[in-house]
Amino acid sequence: MDIITAFIEADGSVTFLNSPEMRGLHLGPSKIRRYSHVEPASPVLRLIFHALRLLGDTGAVSDWTRDWPCCWRARIINGPILAGRWYNRQSAIRAEIEFFNQNGVTR
C-alpha cells in the first residue's frame, strides 16, 4: 500500500512530503523545498557526499551516492539530527518520514 503524507494548513494550503508515490500526480502549481537531508553519518563521507551533490540531485553521480554502504543519518533543516544511525539510506528516509508524520512540517 502506498502512503502519501500531506499536511493541510488553516489557510487551506497543502504540504506534501515528496516521495516516489507523488510522481505523476498533477496537483497544480507547486514549490519543492528541502526540509531535511539524509546523509552519511561519517563526517568525511558527509563532506564528500555534499561536494558531489553540488553536481546535482539527479544523474549517475547522485544515484551512486545514494547506494553507499555506510551508516546514514537524517538531519532536519533548522531542527534536530534524528537520534540513531541507519545502515542503509532507505531506512533513514523511513525514520525521517516518521518524524514528519509525528511533528509536521514547519515553514
C-alpha positions in Angstrom: 0.0 0.0 0.0 1.4 3.4 -1.0 1.1 6.2 1.5 1.2 9.9 0.7 1.8 12.2 3.6 0.0 15.6 3.5 -0.4 18.4 5.9 -3.4 20.7 5.5 -2.9 24.2 6.9 -5.5 26.5 8.4 -5.3 28.8 5.3 -6.1 25.8 3.0 -2.6 25.3 1.7 -1.4 21.7 1.5 2.1 20.5 2.1 3.1 17.0 0.8 6.3 15.0 1.5 7.9 14.4 -1.8 8.1 10.7 -2.4 8.0 8.2 -5.3 4.3 7.9 -4.7 3.9 11.6 -5.6 5.5 11.3 -9.0 2.9 11.5 -11.8 0.3 13.3 -9.7 -0.7 16.7 -11.1 -1.8 18.9 -8.3 -1.4 22.3 -9.9 1.3 24.8 -9.2 3.8 23.8 -6.6 7.2 24.5 -5.0 9.7 22.0 -3.8 11.6 22.9 -0.8 14.1 20.8 1.2 13.3 20.3 4.8 15.9 17.7 5.6 19.0 15.8 4.5 19.6 12.1 4.6 23.4 12.0 4.6 26.3 9.8 5.6 26.9 9.8 9.4 30.7 9.8 8.9 32.0 13.4 8.7 34.5 12.6 6.0 31.9 10.8 3.8 29.4 13.5 4.5 31.8 16.2 3.2 32.4 14.1 0.0 28.7 13.4 -0.3 27.7 17.1 -0.2 30.6 18.1 -2.5 29.5 15.5 -5.1 25.9 16.7 -4.7 26.9 20.2 -5.9 26.8 18.5 -9.3 23.1 18.0 -8.8 20.5 15.7 -7.2 19.9 13.7 -10.3 22.2 11.7 -12.5 24.7 8.9 -12.3 26.8 10.5 -9.5 23.9 11.3 -7.2 22.4 7.8 -7.9 25.8 6.3 -6.9 26.0 8.3 -3.6 22.5 7.0 -2.6 23.9 3.5 -2.6 26.9 4.0 -0.4 27.4 1.1 2.1 27.7 3.3 5.2 25.8 4.5 8.2 23.3 7.2 7.4 21.7 10.0 9.5 18.6 12.2 9.0 19.2 15.9 9.6 16.2 18.2 9.7 17.0 21.7 8.4 16.7 24.2 11.3 15.9 21.3 13.5 17.3 18.2 15.1 19.6 15.5 13.8 17.4 12.4 14.4 18.7 10.0 17.1 20.0 6.8 15.6 22.1 5.7 12.7 20.8 3.5 9.9 22.7 1.0 7.8 21.1 2.0 4.5 19.7 5.2 3.2 16.2 4.0 2.8 15.9 3.2 6.5 17.0 6.7 7.3 14.4 8.1 4.9 11.7 6.0 6.7 12.8 7.5 10.0 12.7 10.9 8.5 9.1 10.4 7.2 8.0 9.1 10.6 9.5 12.2 12.2 7.5 14.4 9.8 4.3 12.4 10.4 4.6 12.9 14.2 5.8 16.5 14.1 4.5 18.1 10.9 6.5 20.4 8.7 7.3 23.9 9.8 7.7 26.7 7.3 
